[in-house]
């Protein structure tokens, strides 16, 4: 009986999706991690001056890269939280997708859900009186598209529930919750999904 219970626990943990984490720069000098699954924030560094341009995770260490006065600087952060950051499942390459569903414009910044049933992309249109930049989600089985928000640079979270994008109006990061169909304002200047 104990062996059976252990097997069920292993199977359930195998099917659990990783918690979605965002690395956020909340002001010019502060880096935090936001866990969307439990709505919690954790402070990482108050020494993050410059603009966050990327990161790298090596073992249990986070390296944040910031651009400051034309130079790249690195902050090395060792924190127990880093060990719980999820592994990223490889996404499909847009070149392998059937692009017959896209009309009148070429999709940019394409991200595919981990179940490979949906993809989210940005599309921009420049015209004299009707310019816009929007985020669309495409159901790859039906070909139906849905406009998520006015914005660009979209990407899925590790559990596919959330879509991170840059707001068209304020150029700040926002999150769309696919389950509740609501937007979450991060009050941050930069944000990246945090993956290993």
N, C-alpha and C positions, 0 to 999 in steps of 0.2 A: 504493500500500500504506500509506504514512504517513497519507494522508487517511482511509482505512478505519479504521486504528487510532485516530486522533483521534476519529472519529465514534463508535466503540465506547466510548471513555473518556467522551465527553460523555453518551451514553445511559445508561451505568452510573451516572455521578454524578447524573444527573437522577432515577434511581430509588432512590438511596440515601436512607434516612430520616435525619433530623437526630438528632444525639446528644442524649440527655435530660440536662438540667441542672436542679439544684435550688438555689434560693437558700435558705440555712439560717441561722438564728440559733441558734448552738450554746450560747451562754449569754447573759447579759444584755447584754454589750458586744461580742460577736464576730459578724461576718458572714462566711460562707464560701460557696463554690460547690462542689457535689458533682456530679461527672460519673459517672452510673451505668454508662455503657458501659465505662469502664476503672477504675472504683472509685477515683477520685482526688479529693482535696480541695484547694481553693485558697483561701487566706486573702484576704479583701477589705478588712476594716476591723476595728479593735479599738475603734472609737469609737461603736458601735451601742448606746448605752444607751437603754432604753425597750423597748417591744414592737413588733416588726416587723408592720406592718399592710398593706404593699403595696409596689410598686415601679413604675418606669417606665423604659424604655430609649429614649434619644434619641441617634441616631447611634452613637457609641462610648462613651457615658456612661450609667452606671446611677445612677438616683436611688432611694434606699431611703427609705421613709416609716416613721417610728416614732412611736408615741404615748408621750409621757412627761409625767407629772403633768398629764394632761388637755389637753396641747397636742401638735400635730403638728409634728415636726421632720424635716428632710430631710438626708440625707447624699449628697453627690455623689461618685461613684467613677469615675475614668477608669482603665481597665485593658485591655490588649490582648485579654483573654479575652472582653470584651463584644462585640467584633466577630464572634466565632464563635458567638454565641447564635443559635439557629434562629428562623426566622419561624414564626409560629403559623398553621396552617390553620384557617379559620373552621369552627367546630363547628355542627352542626344545633341549632336551637332546639327545646326539648322540646315546644312547642306544635304543631310540625309532625309529631310522632311519633304512631303509633297506640298509644294508651294502653290498649287492650283487654287487654293482657297483665298489667296490674297489678291485683292483687286485695286488697281489704280495707284498703289504705292508699294514700296518694298519694306518689309518689316525690319525693324532695327532692335538690337539688344534683346534677342530672343532667349527665353529661359523655359525649359521643359520640366514638367512636374515629375517627381520620382516614380510615379506609377505610369508615366509616359502616355497618359490619356489627354493631357491638356498642355498647352503652351501659352505663355504670356509674352507680349511683345509691345514695343513702342512704335508709334507711327507719327510722322510729322508731315504737315502740309503747310506750305508757304504760298499765300495768295495776297493780293492787295487788300481785300476786305474780309478775308476768312482764313486767317492763319491759326493753326492749332497744333498741339502735341498731345496725343492721347495714348492711354494704355488699354490694350485689348486682350481678352483671353479667348483662345480658340479651343473648342472641343474637337480633337482630332478624329473622333469616330463619326461625328455628325457633320462637321464642317461649320457649325454655328459659332458665331463670334458674339462677345459681350463686351461693351465698353465699361471698364473698371473705373477710370478716373481721367481727368486731364493731367497729364504728366508724362514722364519718360524714365528710361533706365530700369525697367521692372525685372524682378527676380523672385522665385519661390523660396519659401522657408523650407527647412529640412523635413517638416511634417506635411508640406503642401497646403497648410491651412491659410498661410499669410502670403501676401505679395508686397514686397518692398519696392517703392518707386520714388522718384523725385517729383515734387509738386510743380505743376506748370505755372502756378501763380506766384509762389514764394521761393522756388528753387530749393526747398528744404525737404528732407526725407519724410515720407508718410508711409503707413502700412494699411493695406486693405485686408480685412478679415473675411475670408470667403464663406465662412460658416454663418456669420451674423450679417453679412453684406454691409458692414460699417467701416469707416475710416478711423485710423488711430493717428493722432498727431504726436510726433516724438519730441517736439520742442528741441530738436538737435540741428546742428549745422551740417553734419555728415553721419552716415550710418552704413554699415556693411553687415551682411549675414556672417556670423562667426562659425566657420567650419574648419575641420582638420583636413 
